């Protein structure tokens, strides 16, 4: 109940500030949810803040490498010749 009340209060503040564009609203909602996720991770004391940031950057870099490799694989794959 407390978490849902928090999200509702944040949304009310956004409407008060005049953020009516759906794109702005979506971005703000994602920022709110990410901050709540980070708070929960820190409360569970899984990692320190510095360690969490380092791990997040490493995951981002790995995702970029995977995307790049998948694009290269699609470009270099060729169909078999018919005989």
C-alpha positions in Angstrom: 0.0 0.0 0.0 2.8 2.3 0.9 4.6 1.8 -2.5 1.4 2.3 -4.5 0.7 5.5 -2.5 4.2 6.7 -3.3 3.7 6.2 -7.1 0.3 7.8 -7.0 1.7 10.9 -5.2 4.6 11.1 -7.8 2.1 11.0 -10.6 -0.1 13.7 -9.0 3.0 15.9 -8.7 3.7 15.4 -12.4 0.2 16.4 -13.4 0.5 19.5 -11.2 3.7 20.5 -12.9 2.0 20.3 -16.2 3.8 17.4 -17.8 1.0 16.4 -20.1 3.1 15.0 -23.0 2.9 11.2 -23.0 6.6 10.9 -23.8 7.5 13.1 -20.8 5.1 11.2 -18.6 6.6 7.9 -19.7 10.1 9.1 -19.0 9.3 10.4 -15.6 7.4 7.2 -14.7 10.4 5.1 -15.7 12.8 7.3 -13.7 10.5 6.9 -10.6 10.4 3.1 -11.0 14.1 2.9 -11.5 14.8 4.9 -8.4 12.4 2.7 -6.3 14.2 -0.4 -7.7 17.6 1.1 -6.7 16.2 1.9 -3.2 15.1 -1.7 -2.7 18.4 -3.1 -3.9 20.3 -0.8 -1.4 17.9 -1.7 1.4 18.5 -5.4 0.9 22.2 -4.7 1.1 23.0 -6.9 -1.9 25.8 -4.5 -3.1 27.2 -1.1 -2.2 26.2 1.9 -4.3 29.6 2.1 -6.0 29.7 -1.6 -6.7 26.1 -1.4 -8.1 27.1 1.4 -10.5 30.2 -0.5 -11.7 28.1 -3.7 -12.3 25.4 -1.7 -14.1 28.0 -0.2 -16.5 29.5 -3.7 -17.1 26.1 -5.1 -18.0 25.4 -2.2 -20.3 28.7 -2.7 -22.1 28.0 -6.5 -22.4 24.6 -5.8 -23.9 26.1 -3.4 -26.4 28.7 -6.0 -27.4 26.0 -8.7 -27.8 23.9 -6.4 -30.0 27.0 -5.5 -32.1 27.9 -9.2 -32.5 24.3 -10.1 -33.5 24.3 -7.4 -36.2 27.7 -8.7 -37.5 26.4 -12.3 -37.6 23.3 -11.2 -39.6 25.4 -9.4 -42.1 28.0 -12.2 -42.6 25.5 -15.1 -42.7 25.0 -16.3 -46.3 22.5 -18.8 -47.7 23.8 -22.1 -49.1 24.2 -22.3 -52.8 21.9 -24.7 -54.7 23.6 -27.3 -56.8 
